[in-house]
């Protein structure tokens, strides 16, 4: 089986292709109804083709819809209680963040949210908010390229997210 796949403009090296676990459209729509949000088409396309998983070795996780449903209301409650991104209000204000859906995170605890037709990063250790694109693939690539919470390897200067062909590693996982 070919491990290389293209999704939008991203080339992926799927490290465990036998474990691809795509979500059905019916499963996805049921999750949308439970949380009262419609998923962005790029997210839908990815999840129904590949399923959830980790990008860049261990850096960016993209959640399955069932995980989003399990965590959604608790996540919004946490944002309400512990909101600290006041210096990001020129990008999103607190009320907009409270209307968002968290679709992924990073190994470092930064959260990837979707709201108002765009993806945003809520950094764990910064009080600003990053706008990272309108499509799921743009948001994932932004995180892998900017890598705001991790430092590059001291010897190579890179983050280890790509193989020798420049394809981003993707490991299928059920979360």
QUILIN-V407244 format. One record per helix or strand. SS is the DSSP state (H for helix, E for strand). FROM is the first residue (numbers start at 0). TO is the last residue. Records with the same first field share a line. If there is no record, write none. Layout:
SS=FROM-TO + FROM-TO
//
This chain:
E=3-6 + 9-13 + 52-54 + 59-61 + 100-105 + 110-114 + 117-121 + 128-132 + 161-161 + 167-171
H=16-18 + 24-34 + 40-48 + 64-81 + 85-87 + 93-97 + 135-145
//
